Amino acid sequence: METAGIILLLLFVFFAVFVSLALMATVRTVRTVKQRFRKGTAQARRVMEDGRLRARRYTVVGPAGELVRLRLELRNSIDSTFQALEADGAEDASLAEAAGLLHRLSDHAFALDTELKMLEQEPDRARIANRLPDLTARAHSITRSADSLRWAAQDRARRFADDELSALTREVDLEAGALRHWAPVESGEAREAREAREAGEVRPGPGPAPGSGLGRRLFGARGGDGRGVESPGKLGPTGNFGGPGD
């Protein structure tokens, strides 16, 4: 009975763990679907609003038209900078800090865009005209900062690409030169010997020392009176050595 109770308890524990894991997976799946749905809905709303702003840009004039233009400049600058940093951030980890700054800048841009959107519904045109200089200065400050981050990221990516291309060009030139050099490679000593032969720099060997036996054999030994000592024999008519009486 005790064994059967332990088995039932283990089965119950396993079943409870399985149910818990299934519930956690279901909750995560639902959250992911909701987030994607919200993100897709927000993107759809953003696209529709951007289209509406572009259409109003050419139909609304005066201070209201200036508000529309500022909103479009804000959105285009922030979106372009996000795209530039995301495209290069996967290969360059140094852009993480720039991305954090851009997120903070995006919060200010969102707050300003909301304020501009509320002013579009303002019936008092004079109030819009009075607020417009300050709003324009804030919008230009945000777009200037976003553009600076985007241009810096673009310059950084272009510099890395130029350096990589220069290094690759040098490697290709070296490989092309190696492929064209089909003659066998000479060692250092062999190359020096060949250059010496071509330049005619052959060093002469040492000559016979003065007074040596070789000199005496070639030129004859000197007697006491300075005259050369004659050879004991001379070459006869037949080409043999003969005595003096022959």
C-alpha positions in Angstrom: 0.0 0.0 0.0 2.8 2.4 0.8 4.4 1.7 -2.6 1.1 2.4 -4.4 0.7 5.6 -2.4 4.2 6.8 -3.4 3.6 6.0 -7.0 0.3 7.9 -7.0 2.0 10.9 -5.3 4.7 11.0 -7.9 2.1 10.8 -10.7 0.2 13.7 -9.1 3.4 15.8 -8.8 4.4 15.1 -12.4 0.9 16.0 -13.6 0.9 19.2 -11.6 4.3 20.2 -13.1 3.1 19.4 -16.6 0.0 21.5 -16.1 2.0 24.4 -14.7 4.4 24.3 -17.6 1.6 24.1 -20.1 -0.1 27.1 -18.4 3.1 29.1 -18.5 3.7 28.4 -22.2 0.1 29.4 -22.9 0.4 32.7 -21.0 3.7 33.5 -22.8 2.2 32.7 -26.2 -0.9 34.9 -25.5 1.4 37.7 -24.4 3.5 37.4 -27.5 0.4 37.4 -29.7 -0.9 40.5 -27.9 2.4 42.3 -28.2 2.6 41.5 -31.9 -1.0 42.5 -32.4 -0.5 45.8 -30.6 2.7 46.5 -32.5 1.1 45.7 -35.8 -1.9 47.9 -34.9 0.4 50.8 -33.8 2.4 50.5 -37.1 -0.8 50.5 -39.1 -2.0 53.6 -37.3 1.3 55.2 -37.8 1.2 54.6 -41.5 -2.3 55.9 -41.8 -1.4 59.0 -39.8 1.8 59.7 -41.8 -0.3 59.4 -45.0 -2.8 61.9 -43.5 -0.1 64.3 -42.6 1.5 64.2 -46.0 -1.9 64.9 -47.6 -2.6 67.8 -45.2 0.9 69.2 -45.9 -0.2 70.4 -49.3 -3.8 71.4 -48.3 -3.4 73.2 -45.1 -1.6 76.6 -45.0 -0.7 79.1 -42.4 0.3 78.2 -38.8 -1.7 74.9 -39.0 0.3 73.9 -42.1 3.5 74.7 -40.2 2.5 72.4 -37.4 2.0 69.6 -39.9 5.4 70.3 -41.4 7.1 70.1 -38.0 5.4 66.8 -37.2 6.6 65.3 -40.4 10.2 66.5 -39.9 10.2 65.0 -36.4 8.9 61.7 -37.5 11.2 61.4 -40.5 14.3 62.3 -38.6 13.7 60.0 -35.6 12.6 57.0 -37.9 15.6 57.4 -40.2 18.0 57.5 -37.3 16.5 54.4 -35.7 16.9 52.6 -39.0 20.5 53.6 -39.4 21.5 52.6 -35.9 19.6 49.3 -36.1 21.2 48.4 -39.4 24.8 49.1 -38.1 24.2 48.0 -34.5 24.2 44.3 -35.3 27.9 44.6 -36.5 29.1 47.4 -34.2 28.5 47.1 -30.5 29.7 50.6 -29.9 26.4 52.0 -31.2 24.5 50.7 -28.1 25.1 53.9 -26.2 24.0 56.0 -29.2 20.8 53.9 -29.4 20.1 54.6 -25.7 20.4 58.3 -26.4 18.1 58.0 -29.4 15.5 56.4 -27.3 15.6 59.2 -24.8 15.4 61.7 -27.7 12.5 59.8 -29.1 10.5 60.3 -25.9 11.0 64.1 -26.2 9.9 63.9 -29.9 6.8 61.9 -29.0 5.8 64.5 -26.3 6.3 67.3 -28.8 4.4 65.5 -31.5 1.5 65.0 -29.1 1.5 68.7 -28.3 1.6 69.6 -32.0 -1.3 67.3 -32.7 -3.4 68.9 -30.0 -2.6 72.4 -31.4 -3.9 71.2 -34.8 -7.4 71.2 -33.3 -6.9 74.7 -31.7 -9.5 77.0 -33.3 -7.6 80.1 -32.2 -5.0 80.8 -34.9 -3.4 83.6 -32.9 -2.6 81.2 -30.1 -1.0 78.8 -32.6 1.1 81.7 -34.1 2.3 82.7 -30.6 3.3 79.1 -29.7 4.8 78.4 -33.0 8.3 79.9 -32.5 9.0 77.9 -29.3 7.6 74.7 -30.8 9.8 75.2 -33.9 12.9 75.7 -31.8 12.2 72.5 -29.8 11.5 70.5 -33.0 14.7 71.8 -34.7 16.8 70.9 -31.6 15.4 67.3 -31.6 15.9 66.8 -35.3 19.4 68.3 -35.2 20.4 65.9 -32.5 18.9 62.9 -34.3 20.5 63.9 -37.5 23.9 64.2 -35.8 23.6 60.6 -34.4 22.5 59.3 -37.8 25.3 61.0 -39.7 27.9 59.9 -37.2 26.8 56.3 -37.5 26.9 56.6 -41.3 30.4 58.1 -41.2 31.6 55.3 -38.8 30.2 52.6 -41.1 31.7 54.1 -44.2 35.1 54.5 -42.4 35.1 50.8 -41.4 34.1 49.8 -44.9 37.0 51.9 -46.4 39.5 50.4 -44.0 38.4 46.9 -44.8 38.5 47.6 -48.5 42.0 49.0 -48.3 43.2 45.9 -46.4 41.5 43.6 -48.9 43.1 45.5 -51.8 46.6 45.0 -50.3 46.0 41.3 -49.8 44.7 40.9 -53.4 47.8 42.8 -54.7 50.1 40.5 -52.8 48.4 37.4 -53.9 48.4 38.6 -57.6 52.1 39.3 -57.3 52.7 35.8 -55.9 50.7 34.2 -58.7 52.8 36.0 -61.3 56.1 35.0 -59.7 56.3 31.5 -61.1 60.2 31.3 -61.0 61.7 29.2 -58.1 62.5 31.2 -55.0 66.2 31.6 -54.4 67.7 31.5 -51.0 69.7 34.5 -49.6 73.1 32.9 -50.2 72.3 31.8 -53.7 71.0 35.3 -54.6 74.1 36.9 -53.2 76.3 34.6 -55.2 74.4 35.2 -58.4 74.6 39.0 -57.9 78.3 38.7 -57.3 78.8 36.7 -60.5 76.8 39.2 -62.5 78.8 42.2 -61.1 82.1 40.4 -61.7 83.1 40.7 -58.1 85.2 37.4 -58.0 88.0 37.8 -55.4 91.5 36.6 -56.5 93.2 33.8 -54.4 96.4 34.4 -52.4 99.7 34.2 -54.5 103.0 32.4 -53.6 104.9 33.9 -50.7 108.3 35.6 -51.6 111.3 33.3 -51.2 109.2 30.2 -51.1 110.3 26.9 -52.7 107.8 27.4 -55.5 109.5 30.6 -56.5 112.9 28.9 -56.5 111.6 26.1 -58.6 110.1 28.4 -61.2 112.9 31.0 -61.5 115.9 29.1 -60.3 117.9 29.4 -57.1 120.4 32.2 -56.7 123.9 31.5 -55.9 126.2 33.3 -53.6 127.3 35.7 -56.4 123.7 36.5 -57.4 123.7 34.4 -60.5 121.2 31.8 -61.1 122.2 28.2 -60.6 122.0 26.2 -63.7 119.9 23.1 -63.9 121.9 19.9 -63.8 120.5 18.9 -67.1 119.1 20.6 -70.2 116.6 19.6 -72.8 118.4 17.8 -75.7 117.3 17.7 -79.3 115.3 14.6 -78.7 113.4 16.2 -75.9 115.2 14.1 -73.1 117.3 15.3 -70.3 121.0 14.7 -71.2 124.3 15.2 -69.3 126.7 18.0 -70.1 129.0 15.7 -72.1 126.3 14.5 -74.5 
